[in-house]
Amino acid sequence: MRTAQLRRWLVATSLFVTAAVGVTACGDKHGEGGARHDPARTAERARQVSDAWEGSAAARVWREGYFPLGDPVRLPEGTFHSDADKQAYQRQNFELRGSLPGAPPKKGEVRWRGGGSLAVPVVSARAAYEKVGGGSGPGPRLIVTGARLGEMTIHTSRGPATVPAWHFTIEGYDTPLKRVAVVASKLPRSPVKPAPDLTAGLWELAGLDTVSRDGRTVVLRAHHGSCDDGPGVDVLESGDNVVFSAWFRNPSDGPCTKELRAKKVTVKLDRPVGDRMLLDAFTGRPVPYEGSPGSRSSSWS
């Protein structure tokens, strides 16, 4: 019989998103947080998601494909030289003052450190450039003078992998900015449907930020409102997967501006992630990586 332990660990850090959309009564049933957090119902939903994925065809597709779970961008060594350059990167303000290579090879090889490889489509230098430098707003800019096809390492659902990457030459920097040049595999259809409503106060996670080197600490990005104590995350661990259930802590009962914010949440696991899947209880799907500008893989869109 499979075993699972349910624990809650929460360390909220810096606010990174705010979207104001109106005013509501925050603590009522249909307010900012929907239904209040119900630990028993949350655990029931998490077990449903965990059981549905364990041994499923979708899980097999996940473990055989290329699904990045780390930042597809590697910044030049020693960045940034100035606050202006940092601001330009964060705003994706780049300017091309050179030519980019033409059509790349149709396929590139993903090679896993633990063994195995997979041929996947390669994107053009232009497409990769637009992922990191699609901004056209005012302010400072990073100047790109050229690019070449090379490699980089990235964390994936199957562990660390070496993948083709475009190396962009940045004016004023001795080392390139690298951006993954291969397309992620198509996500499998989830074996479980999303939660039908805000059952038990659950909310969709904003994304995965980092996994520690030892695999025991996972940093997530979780939503919360403007009149609560921040997000909480429950954890259900099994031998096959880890299910995260996000909710609002202590929502206010009074009137409140209806804003959706997000904070980083640090979750401590009983044992390393290893090759276990990281799942969102609300969506019933793997938690997508969401880090630097232009970082979300096309497979999650």
C-alpha positions as CSV (number, residue, x, y, z in Angstrom):
1,M,0.0,0.0,0.0
2,R,1.3,3.4,-0.9
3,T,2.0,5.9,1.9
4,A,1.8,9.6,1.9
5,Q,2.5,12.3,4.5
6,L,0.8,15.7,4.6
7,R,2.7,18.6,6.0
8,R,2.5,22.4,5.7
9,W,5.6,24.5,5.4
10,L,5.5,28.2,4.6
11,V,8.0,30.9,4.4
12,A,6.7,33.9,2.3
13,T,9.2,36.3,0.8
14,S,9.0,39.2,-1.6
15,L,5.8,40.4,-3.4
16,F,6.2,40.3,-7.2
17,V,2.8,40.7,-8.8
18,T,-0.2,43.0,-8.1
19,A,-3.3,43.3,-10.3
20,A,-6.1,45.5,-9.0
21,V,-9.5,44.6,-10.3
22,G,-12.1,46.1,-7.9
23,V,-13.6,45.9,-4.4
24,T,-15.2,43.0,-2.6
25,A,-15.9,41.6,0.8
26,C,-12.7,39.6,1.3
27,G,-13.8,37.0,3.8
28,D,-17.2,35.9,2.6
29,K,-17.9,32.7,0.7
30,H,-17.6,34.4,-2.7
31,G,-15.0,37.0,-1.8
32,E,-11.3,37.4,-2.4
33,G,-10.4,33.9,-1.3
34,G,-13.6,32.0,-2.2
35,A,-14.3,29.3,0.3
36,R,-12.1,29.3,3.4
37,H,-9.3,26.8,3.6
38,D,-10.6,23.3,4.6
39,P,-7.6,21.1,5.5
40,A,-9.6,17.8,5.2
41,R,-11.0,18.7,1.7
42,T,-7.7,20.0,0.6
43,A,-6.1,16.7,1.5
44,E,-8.8,14.8,-0.3
45,R,-8.3,16.8,-3.5
46,A,-4.5,16.3,-3.2
47,R,-4.9,12.5,-2.9
48,Q,-7.3,12.5,-5.9
49,V,-4.6,14.3,-8.0
50,S,-1.8,12.1,-6.7
51,D,-3.7,8.8,-7.3
52,A,-4.8,9.9,-10.8
53,W,-1.2,10.6,-12.0
54,E,0.5,7.6,-10.4
55,G,1.1,4.9,-13.0
56,S,-0.9,6.8,-15.6
57,A,-0.2,7.1,-19.4
58,A,0.3,10.8,-18.8
59,A,3.0,10.2,-16.2
60,R,4.8,7.9,-18.7
61,V,4.7,10.7,-21.3
62,W,6.0,13.1,-18.8
63,R,9.0,10.9,-17.9
64,E,9.9,10.2,-21.5
65,G,9.7,13.8,-22.8
66,Y,11.7,17.0,-22.5
67,F,10.0,19.2,-19.9
68,P,12.2,22.1,-18.6
69,L,11.9,22.9,-14.9
70,G,14.6,25.5,-14.7
71,D,15.5,28.9,-16.1
72,P,16.1,28.7,-19.9
73,V,18.3,31.8,-19.7
74,R,21.9,32.0,-18.5
75,L,23.1,35.5,-17.9
76,P,26.7,36.6,-18.8
77,E,29.2,36.0,-16.0
78,G,29.4,38.8,-13.4
79,T,26.1,40.4,-14.5
80,F,25.0,43.1,-14.3
81,H,27.6,45.8,-14.9
82,S,25.1,48.5,-13.9
83,D,21.6,49.0,-12.6
84,A,20.6,50.3,-16.1
85,D,21.6,47.0,-17.7
86,K,19.7,45.1,-15.0
87,Q,16.6,47.2,-15.6
88,A,17.0,46.6,-19.4
89,Y,17.0,42.9,-18.9
90,Q,14.1,42.9,-16.5
91,R,12.0,45.0,-19.0
92,Q,13.2,42.8,-21.9
93,N,14.6,45.9,-23.6
94,F,17.2,44.7,-26.1
95,E,18.4,46.2,-29.4
96,L,19.9,44.2,-32.2
97,R,22.9,45.8,-33.9
98,G,24.2,42.9,-35.9
99,S,23.0,39.9,-37.9
100,L,21.5,36.7,-36.5
101,P,22.2,33.2,-38.0
102,G,19.8,31.9,-40.5
103,A,17.8,28.7,-40.4
104,P,19.1,26.3,-37.7
105,P,19.2,22.5,-37.8
106,K,15.6,21.1,-37.7
107,K,16.5,18.9,-34.7
108,G,18.8,19.2,-31.7
109,E,19.7,16.6,-29.1
110,V,18.8,16.8,-25.4
111,R,21.2,14.7,-23.3
112,W,20.4,13.8,-19.7
113,R,23.2,13.5,-17.1
114,G,21.6,10.3,-15.8
115,G,21.6,8.8,-19.3
116,G,19.4,8.9,-22.4
117,S,18.8,11.5,-25.1
118,L,16.0,12.8,-27.2
119,A,15.8,14.7,-30.5
120,V,13.6,17.8,-30.3
121,P,12.9,20.8,-32.7
122,V,15.3,23.7,-32.7
123,V,14.0,27.3,-32.7
124,S,15.7,30.0,-34.8
125,A,18.0,32.6,-33.3
126,R,15.4,35.2,-34.1
127,A,12.7,33.4,-32.2
128,A,15.0,32.9,-29.1
129,Y,16.0,36.6,-29.3
130,E,12.4,37.7,-29.2
131,K,11.8,35.5,-26.1
132,V,14.4,37.4,-24.1
133,G,14.3,40.8,-25.9
134,G,10.8,41.4,-27.1
135,G,10.4,44.7,-25.2
136,S,10.3,48.0,-27.0
137,G,9.6,50.4,-24.1
138,P,11.5,53.5,-23.1
139,G,14.7,53.3,-20.9
140,P,18.1,51.6,-21.1
141,R,18.7,48.8,-23.5
142,L,21.1,45.8,-23.8
143,I,22.8,45.7,-27.2
144,V,23.0,42.3,-29.0
145,T,25.7,42.2,-31.7
146,G,25.5,38.5,-32.8
147,A,24.7,34.9,-31.9
148,R,26.0,31.4,-32.4
149,L,24.5,27.9,-31.6
150,G,26.1,26.2,-28.6
151,E,24.9,24.4,-25.5
152,M,23.8,24.9,-21.9
153,T,22.5,22.8,-19.0
154,I,19.0,23.0,-17.5
155,H,17.0,21.2,-14.9
156,T,14.2,19.1,-16.4
157,S,11.6,16.6,-15.3
158,R,14.2,13.9,-15.8
159,G,17.0,15.7,-14.0
160,P,19.9,17.9,-15.4
161,A,20.3,17.9,-19.2
162,T,22.6,19.4,-21.8
163,V,20.6,21.1,-24.5
164,P,21.3,23.3,-27.6
165,A,21.2,27.0,-26.8
166,W,21.7,30.2,-28.6
167,H,24.7,32.2,-27.3
168,F,24.0,35.9,-27.7
169,T,26.9,38.4,-27.7
170,I,26.1,41.4,-25.5
171,E,28.0,44.7,-26.0
172,G,30.2,45.3,-23.0
173,Y,30.2,41.7,-21.8
174,D,33.0,39.1,-22.2
175,T,30.7,36.1,-22.0
176,P,27.3,35.5,-23.8
177,L,23.8,35.5,-22.7
178,K,22.5,32.0,-23.4
179,R,18.9,31.0,-24.2
180,V,17.6,27.4,-24.7
181,A,17.2,26.8,-28.4
182,V,14.9,23.7,-28.3
183,V,11.2,23.2,-28.0
184,A,9.7,21.4,-25.0
185,S,7.6,18.3,-25.5
186,K,3.9,18.7,-25.7
187,L,2.3,18.4,-22.3
188,P,0.2,15.2,-21.8
189,R,-3.5,15.5,-21.1
190,S,-4.0,15.4,-17.4
191,P,-5.7,12.3,-16.0
192,V,-7.7,14.5,-13.6
193,K,-9.8,17.5,-14.3
194,P,-9.1,20.9,-12.6
195,A,-11.0,21.6,-9.4
196,P,-14.5,22.7,-10.4
197,D,-14.4,25.8,-8.3
198,L,-12.6,27.3,-5.3
199,T,-13.2,24.1,-3.4
200,A,-11.7,24.2,0.1
201,G,-10.2,27.6,-0.7
202,L,-7.7,26.2,-3.2
203,W,-6.0,28.5,-5.8
204,E,-3.8,27.8,-8.8
205,L,-0.1,28.2,-8.2
206,A,1.7,30.9,-10.1
207,G,4.6,28.6,-10.9
208,L,7.8,26.9,-9.8
209,D,10.7,29.1,-8.9
210,T,13.6,26.8,-7.8
211,V,14.5,23.4,-6.5
212,S,17.5,23.2,-4.1
213,R,20.6,21.2,-5.1
214,D,19.7,18.5,-2.5
215,G,16.1,18.4,-3.7
216,R,14.7,18.9,-0.2
217,T,13.6,22.6,-0.7
218,V,11.2,23.8,-3.3
219,V,10.4,27.5,-3.9
220,L,7.0,28.2,-5.4
221,R,5.1,31.3,-6.5
222,A,1.7,31.3,-4.9
223,H,-1.2,33.7,-5.2
224,H,-2.9,35.6,-2.4
225,G,-5.1,38.6,-1.9
226,S,-4.7,42.1,-0.5
227,C,-6.5,41.5,2.8
228,D,-5.0,38.3,4.1
229,D,-1.9,37.0,5.7
230,G,-0.4,35.7,2.5
231,P,-0.5,32.3,0.8
232,G,-0.3,28.9,2.4
233,V,0.8,25.7,0.7
234,D,-0.1,22.2,1.9
235,V,2.1,19.3,0.7
236,L,1.2,15.7,0.0
237,E,4.2,13.5,-0.7
238,S,4.2,10.0,-2.2
239,G,6.8,7.8,-3.8
240,D,5.6,8.9,-7.3
241,N,4.7,12.5,-6.9
242,V,4.4,15.6,-4.8
243,V,1.1,17.6,-4.8
244,F,1.1,21.2,-3.7
245,S,-2.2,22.8,-2.5
246,A,-2.2,26.6,-2.4
247,W,-4.7,28.7,-0.3
248,F,-5.1,32.1,1.4
249,R,-4.2,32.5,5.1
250,N,-6.7,34.3,7.3
251,P,-8.7,36.3,4.8
252,S,-10.3,39.4,6.2
253,D,-14.1,39.5,6.7
254,G,-14.3,43.2,5.9
255,P,-14.5,45.2,2.6
256,C,-11.3,44.9,0.6
257,T,-9.8,45.9,-2.8
258,K,-10.0,42.8,-5.0
259,E,-6.3,42.3,-6.0
260,L,-4.5,39.1,-6.9
261,R,-0.9,39.2,-5.6
262,A,1.8,36.6,-5.4
263,K,4.7,35.7,-3.1
264,K,7.5,33.2,-3.1
265,V,6.8,30.3,-0.8
266,T,9.5,27.9,0.5
267,V,8.4,24.4,1.0
268,K,10.5,21.8,2.9
269,L,10.0,18.2,1.8
270,D,10.5,15.0,3.8
271,R,12.8,13.7,1.2
272,P,14.4,14.9,-2.1
273,V,12.3,15.5,-5.1
274,G,14.3,13.0,-7.2
275,D,12.3,12.0,-10.3
276,R,8.9,12.6,-8.6
277,M,6.4,14.8,-10.4
278,L,5.5,18.2,-8.9
279,L,1.7,18.7,-9.2
280,D,-0.7,21.5,-8.6
281,A,-3.8,20.3,-6.7
282,F,-6.1,23.0,-8.2
283,T,-5.2,22.5,-11.9
284,G,-4.4,18.8,-11.6
285,R,-1.3,19.4,-13.8
286,P,2.4,19.7,-13.3
287,V,3.5,23.0,-11.8
288,P,5.1,25.1,-14.6
289,Y,8.5,26.8,-14.2
290,E,8.0,30.6,-14.0
291,G,11.2,32.5,-13.3
292,S,13.0,35.2,-15.3
293,P,11.4,37.3,-18.1
294,G,10.5,35.1,-21.0
295,S,11.2,32.0,-19.0
296,R,7.9,30.0,-19.3
297,S,8.3,27.2,-21.8
298,S,6.1,27.2,-24.8
299,S,4.7,23.8,-23.8
300,W,2.9,25.5,-20.8
301,S,1.1,28.2,-22.9
